[in-house]
Amino acid sequence: MYKHILASVVLAGSGLIAGMSSAFAAGWTLEKEDNGISAYTQFSQELGYNRVKLEMVVDAPVESLVSINTDADGLNQWMESFDEVEVVKQDAWYDYVLYVTYDFPFPYQDRDSLSRTLVYKKDNGSVVVKFLLADEGKAQSDDYIRMDYIDGAWEFIPLENHQTKVVYTSLVSPGGEGPKWVINAFSLDVPFTSFENLREKLKTYQPRNLSLDEVPMESDLSLN
């Protein structure tokens, strides 16, 4: 699996480098469209990495998507590159700190991260699963390089006939050394495969009994 990903990274690298300037100038640049999934990049001049955005429509209600995305025990079954997943602090089912280890392709050292997950509702009826860098909850290990920037979200927009539009955005800095074009390619391939896995997993997934009535509104939160 990861040898295949690394090979696609190498092949895609030159194309991504060429597209960086246009992405920065024009906002989001469509990089890939296949199997009902659209994937975009936007270059972050501050970090030197690509922000990614993916979109698709799935045959599942918003409640199921919130459930599967906050079900920490099952994340590594469909989130590509996820290895160990652990909730290290929890204030509510919709507000917790997650520790994750990531299986990076050879020759790069595996990564880990601490991120706060916060679920909230928007006035337009969509539900967002936001994730942000957290700085406490698990000591660093020499076995992993700790990611030093995380900012992203899953947004679930309800449609007719129990369908949902899924919009994922993410910008991360993996820390450590390594060519940025390799990480940029990896950061697009991984969520694309995760989208495919998620859609397949939803066909048999039994959502947990969660109440979206408990989830706060975006206007009631400070996300800075």
C-alpha positions as CSV (number, residue, x, y, z in Angstrom):
1,M,0.0,0.0,0.0
2,Y,2.6,2.6,1.0
3,K,5.0,1.6,-1.7
4,H,2.2,2.4,-4.1
5,I,1.5,5.7,-2.4
6,L,5.2,6.7,-2.5
7,A,5.4,5.8,-6.2
8,S,2.4,8.0,-6.9
9,V,4.0,10.8,-4.8
10,V,7.1,10.8,-6.9
11,L,5.2,10.8,-10.2
12,A,2.9,13.6,-9.1
13,G,5.6,15.7,-7.5
14,S,6.6,17.7,-10.6
15,G,3.0,18.5,-11.5
16,L,2.2,19.7,-8.0
17,I,5.2,22.0,-8.0
18,A,4.2,23.5,-11.3
19,G,0.7,24.1,-10.0
20,M,1.7,25.9,-6.8
21,S,1.9,29.4,-8.3
22,S,-1.4,29.1,-10.1
23,A,-3.0,27.7,-6.9
24,F,-1.8,30.7,-4.9
25,A,-3.0,33.2,-7.6
26,A,-6.4,31.7,-8.3
27,G,-7.4,30.2,-4.9
28,W,-8.3,26.6,-5.1
29,T,-6.9,24.5,-8.0
30,L,-8.6,21.3,-9.1
31,E,-5.9,18.6,-8.9
32,K,-8.0,15.4,-9.3
33,E,-11.6,14.4,-10.1
34,D,-12.5,10.8,-10.0
35,N,-15.2,8.5,-8.8
36,G,-17.4,11.3,-7.6
37,I,-14.6,13.0,-5.6
38,S,-13.1,16.4,-6.4
39,A,-9.8,17.3,-4.8
40,Y,-8.3,20.8,-4.7
41,T,-5.1,22.4,-3.4
42,Q,-4.2,25.9,-2.3
43,F,-0.6,26.8,-1.5
44,S,0.1,28.2,1.9
45,Q,3.0,30.6,1.6
46,E,3.4,30.8,5.3
47,L,4.0,27.1,5.8
48,G,5.2,26.1,2.4
49,Y,2.6,23.2,2.3
50,N,-0.6,22.8,0.4
51,R,-4.0,23.2,2.0
52,V,-6.3,20.6,0.6
53,K,-10.0,20.5,0.0
54,L,-12.0,17.4,-1.0
55,E,-15.7,17.2,-1.8
56,M,-18.2,14.4,-2.5
57,V,-21.9,13.5,-2.0
58,V,-22.7,10.4,0.0
59,D,-25.9,8.4,0.5
60,A,-26.0,8.9,4.3
61,P,-27.5,11.4,6.7
62,V,-25.5,14.0,8.6
63,E,-26.0,12.1,11.8
64,S,-24.1,9.0,10.5
65,L,-21.2,11.1,9.2
66,V,-20.8,12.9,12.6
67,S,-21.0,9.6,14.3
68,I,-18.3,7.9,12.2
69,N,-16.0,10.9,12.4
70,T,-16.1,11.1,16.2
71,D,-15.9,7.3,16.7
72,A,-12.2,7.2,17.6
73,D,-12.1,3.4,17.9
74,G,-12.9,3.0,14.3
75,L,-11.0,5.8,12.6
76,N,-8.1,3.7,11.7
77,Q,-10.4,1.4,9.7
78,W,-11.0,4.0,7.0
79,M,-8.7,7.0,7.6
80,E,-5.7,6.2,5.4
81,S,-2.3,6.2,7.2
82,F,-3.9,6.2,10.7
83,D,-2.3,3.7,13.0
84,E,-2.9,4.1,16.8
85,V,-5.8,6.3,17.8
86,E,-6.5,7.3,21.4
87,V,-8.8,9.9,23.1
88,V,-6.5,11.4,25.8
89,K,-8.9,14.1,27.1
90,Q,-12.6,14.4,26.8
91,D,-15.0,17.1,27.9
92,A,-17.9,15.8,25.9
93,W,-18.5,13.4,23.0
94,Y,-18.3,16.5,20.8
95,D,-15.2,18.1,22.4
96,Y,-12.1,16.0,23.0
97,V,-8.3,15.7,22.4
98,L,-7.2,12.9,20.0
99,Y,-3.7,11.3,19.8
100,V,-2.9,9.7,16.5
101,T,0.1,7.9,15.1
102,Y,0.6,7.9,11.3
103,D,2.3,5.3,9.1
104,F,4.5,7.3,6.8
105,P,6.0,5.7,3.7
106,F,9.7,4.7,3.8
107,P,12.2,6.4,4.1
108,Y,10.3,8.9,6.2
109,Q,9.9,8.5,10.0
110,D,6.4,7.9,11.3
111,R,4.5,10.9,12.7
112,D,2.2,11.5,15.6
113,S,-0.2,14.3,16.6
114,L,-2.3,15.8,19.3
115,S,-5.4,17.6,18.0
116,R,-8.6,19.0,19.6
117,T,-11.8,17.8,17.9
118,L,-14.8,20.1,18.3
119,V,-18.2,19.5,16.7
120,Y,-20.5,22.5,16.1
121,K,-23.5,23.5,14.0
122,K,-23.8,26.4,11.6
123,D,-26.8,28.6,10.9
124,N,-27.2,27.0,7.4
125,G,-27.9,23.6,8.9
126,S,-24.5,22.0,8.3
127,V,-22.5,20.3,11.0
128,V,-18.7,20.8,11.3
129,V,-16.1,18.5,12.9
130,K,-13.2,20.9,13.5
131,F,-9.7,19.7,14.4
132,L,-6.9,22.0,15.7
133,L,-3.5,21.4,17.1
134,A,-3.4,20.6,20.8
135,D,-0.2,20.9,22.9
136,E,-0.8,18.6,25.8
137,G,-2.2,15.2,26.5
138,K,0.5,12.8,25.5
139,A,4.3,13.0,25.9
140,Q,6.4,12.9,22.8
141,S,8.2,9.6,21.8
142,D,11.5,9.2,20.0
143,D,9.6,6.7,17.7
144,Y,7.7,9.5,16.1
145,I,8.1,13.1,14.9
146,R,5.3,15.3,16.3
147,M,3.3,17.3,13.8
148,D,3.7,20.9,14.5
149,Y,0.7,22.5,12.8
150,I,-2.9,21.1,12.2
151,D,-5.9,23.1,11.1
152,G,-8.8,21.5,9.3
153,A,-12.5,20.5,9.3
154,W,-15.1,18.1,8.0
155,E,-18.3,19.9,7.0
156,F,-21.5,17.9,6.5
157,I,-24.2,19.7,4.5
158,P,-27.6,18.1,4.4
159,L,-29.2,17.5,1.0
160,E,-32.5,15.9,0.0
161,N,-33.2,12.2,0.2
162,H,-30.9,11.6,3.2
163,Q,-27.9,12.5,1.2
164,T,-25.0,14.7,2.5
165,K,-22.4,16.8,0.8
166,V,-19.0,16.2,2.5
167,V,-16.4,18.9,2.4
168,Y,-13.0,18.3,3.9
169,T,-10.3,21.0,4.3
170,S,-6.9,20.6,5.9
171,L,-3.5,22.3,6.3
172,V,-0.8,20.5,8.3
173,S,2.9,20.8,8.9
174,P,4.3,17.3,9.6
175,G,7.4,18.6,11.4
176,G,10.9,17.2,10.8
177,E,12.9,17.1,7.6
178,G,11.9,16.1,4.1
179,P,11.1,17.6,0.7
180,K,7.9,19.6,0.9
181,W,6.7,18.5,-2.5
182,V,6.7,14.9,-1.3
183,I,4.6,15.9,1.7
184,N,2.3,18.0,-0.5
185,A,1.6,15.0,-2.8
186,F,1.1,12.7,0.2
187,S,-1.3,15.2,1.8
188,L,-3.6,14.9,-1.2
189,D,-3.4,11.1,-1.9
190,V,-4.2,10.2,1.7
191,P,-7.5,12.1,2.1
192,F,-8.6,11.0,-1.4
193,T,-8.2,7.4,-0.4
194,S,-9.9,8.1,3.0
195,F,-12.9,9.5,1.1
196,E,-13.2,6.3,-0.9
197,N,-12.8,4.3,2.3
198,L,-15.4,6.4,4.1
199,R,-18.0,6.0,1.4
200,E,-17.6,2.2,1.4
201,K,-17.6,2.1,5.2
202,L,-20.9,4.0,5.4
203,K,-22.7,1.2,3.5
204,T,-22.6,-1.0,6.6
205,Y,-21.9,1.5,9.4
206,Q,-24.3,1.5,12.3
207,P,-24.2,5.0,13.8
208,R,-24.0,5.6,17.5
209,N,-26.8,7.1,19.5
210,L,-25.7,10.7,19.5
211,S,-27.8,13.8,19.9
212,L,-26.9,16.8,17.6
213,D,-29.1,18.9,19.9
214,E,-26.2,18.8,22.4
215,V,-23.8,20.3,19.8
216,P,-23.1,24.0,20.2
217,M,-23.7,26.6,17.6
218,E,-20.7,28.2,15.8
219,S,-21.8,31.6,17.1
220,D,-21.4,30.4,20.7
221,L,-17.8,29.4,20.2
222,S,-14.4,31.0,20.1
223,L,-12.4,29.1,17.5
224,N,-9.3,31.3,17.5
